[in-house]
Amino acid sequence: MRLILAGLSFMFWTTVCLLFSIFILGSFWPGIAAIPGALILLVIALRKIKFMYGLWLVGTPTVFIYANNMLSSLPLLRVERAFLPLFFLNMLVGVSGRRITLKPLQTIEKAMLALLIISSISVVVASFGKSMEIVRQNAWFWLECLLMPYLAFYFARQQTWSERDVTLLFRWLLLAGLYLVVVGGLQLFLGMQFFYPKYLQPLLEYDGVTGVIEQRATGVFENPNEYGLVMTTLLVLVLFLFARCTDGMVRTLYLLVMAALLVGLAICKTRAPWAGAMAGLLIIYVGDRRVRWPLLAGAIIAVVGFLVALPYLISSGLLQFRILDFDPLYARLAAYTTALNMILHNPLTGLGFGPFTFAAAKPDYATTFGLIFSQYQAGVPHNEFLHMLVLLGLSGFVPFIVLLYWAFRLTSASTLRSGGAPSWQVEFAIYARAVLVGYVCTAMLVDVLFFHYFMMLMYFILGISASSFQPHYLDSRRSQPALPVAPST
């Protein structure tokens, strides 16, 4: 192992010196400045890995956007992707120096590994004979939508988290959430696109009925559904911090953050994340009685606010042409039928893993749903489970379901409590399950697979929840000694 590290170190420093020399000769100042910055990050990654994980999650939707705009001419290079080698290097150095011991793979991680292998084979098959652009799109779709989220879970689970670590991380994430609320508001009400990534196209939906362009808040994301899901996830995190906090001033600040995040969730103007948010908050309401009163108060305020805003909603057309619009339902029903047609013809291996697989195959498999014709269909099935079946068939769908099943089991508060997990982690399992349930409900209506930042964030949260989970926890109740029985008289 030490010989391997020595070889890697020699290759690393040789590459750094070579690149630095090339940048100096070419007077490429961004590259000259980037190399010392990368070395500083490397030192921090080797010593403060939790700080690097926090920077990864907080920076991806905020400061990394501006760095990525500068790197937009290099389509394969993104700052958040560059963090992965640092995380692996930290793990390699820690294991070789016997500073850390890797936890054995759990069933959920074995399902992730199986899904990664099956999907990678599918990517190769689907990309064979295609143009380099399609090959690149398929490869990066696999990297961002499967590999990076699953690695986020693995990295988080390998760490030993304390309540202080989690509180600090979540507070920084809430600051990022407030930034996203401001960005979404400026984008929606003032039309400002300065914050939007240059390498993504602004999302504007054309409403053929009214003949106007209807905007929804997307923040720094490509889709308002992802914006709403991120707002929902951060709302769950601030509820957890609120439940654990005893300082009155801090609890008031948390309430203000909740209000801001609810505004962000509202301006996404999208029903799928709203349904996911209600399902997740219901899990918290049932599981943690300490936050029931703010949830009830929030629900009452939301109803009153809706009634007050009802005249504006009617006059602006938002109620008729967005909230009560049934055209998206028609599109989903037609897309579901077409997706089922694809699955019936390709049940085992699917059509191939790629971002445009469904759209490319739709003309050959398009069908109708009763009187709903195929022209209503969009380029995706609008259902995560049907989409996975279309892309990978049963061979990939089975490990996907196993993965979700074990994610649900790993967020069992009662199992963690009986296994002796820390109290904060037992309580946090309720909130992690709320995020998971919100994801599943939203995935019934949209293709969450495309939302790579939300997927990273969700799986990292699940990894924190499962970091103290041990397989014997599932048998802890059965292994407890029986209570003594009084002798009969």
Salt bridges, closest charged atoms under 4 A:
GLU109 OE2 - ARG157 NE 2.68
GLU133 OE2 - ARG136 NH2 2.72
GLU144 OE2 - ARG81 NH2 2.47
GLU144 OE1 - HIS452 ND1 3.95
GLU163 OE2 - ARG244 NH2 2.91
ASP165 OD2 - LYS50 NZ 2.73
GLU205 OE2 - ARG216 NH2 1.97
GLU205 OE1 - ARG322 NH1 3.84
ASP288 OD2 - ARG290 NH2 2.91
GLU427 OE1 - ARG244 NH1 2.64
GLU427 OE1 - ARG290 NH2 2.98
ASP447 OD2 - HIS387 ND1 2.85
ASP475 OD1 - ARG478 NH2 2.10
